Amino acid sequence: MTFVFIAMNTAVWLLVQGAGGAGFLESLCTYGAIPANLAGMLSAGAPLELAPEMECRVGGLGWGTVVTSMFLHGGWGHLLGNMWFLWVFGNNIEDSMGHLRYVAFYLLCGVAAAAAHFATDPASTVPTVGASGAISGVMGAYLVLYPRVKVQTFIFLVFYVTVIALPAWVLLLEWLVIQVVAGVGTLGAAEGGGIAFWAHVGGFVAGVVGVKLFQRPQLVAAKRHHVQLGRDEVRRLRW
């Protein structure tokens, strides 16, 4: 399902959003989650001016955009960055839950991320898009289940670049602190686009709190200790 999510996000970017070209603006207003619309401050069909000479109208999906927005992105960098993080952390979490539980967990973390973003600025008229809220939940789950697993990490020191293996908990907690600090800086800021830091925090917290409800202990134990399970048992547990 991690591969499926990556394929779905890529397909939506290319086919629905026109890879940032034709259909991009309309996709944001139609399928993006707009807090003011969810709060009833903007009705379907209301005009939105996202930037000079960039106007579109609010779609009619309402709360359905909380889900559709998870598969939209704001640019190539946004898409590739999110898919890279999903690739790095998603497969181990899926292996620890099973396919269907993983899908439910991923989507619920995305909903929690949207709720956190909505709570911090319910009057915002900027469409919120991206898989990062759901992926943040996957990262939160990774912190709980595999905190000591080493992750190969690029280190940039001016003109010197190297790769070192760091425990996952170091990287993930550092990332979370950055999101919180940056999110505090956005509180009370003027309306505008940018990164939904509180969505990241909300998704991450949902992943930390909810992972125990979705994990399958046998799969987690097997992955942690390299215990061999029978093929039929693995197949049963993963579904």
Secondary structure, DSSP 4 states (H G I P E B T S, - for coil): -HHHHHHHHHHIIIIISGGGSTTHHHHHHHHSB-HHHHTTSS-TT-EEEEETTEEEE--S-GGGHHHHGGG--SSHHHHHHHHHHHHHHHHHHHHHH-HHHHHHHHHHHHHHHHHHHHHH-TT--SPB--SHHHHHHHHHHHHHH-TT-EEEEEEEETTEEEEEEEEHHHHHHHHHHHHHHHHHHHTTPPS--S--HHHHHHHHHHHHHHHHHH--HHHHHHHHHTPPPPHHHHHHHH-
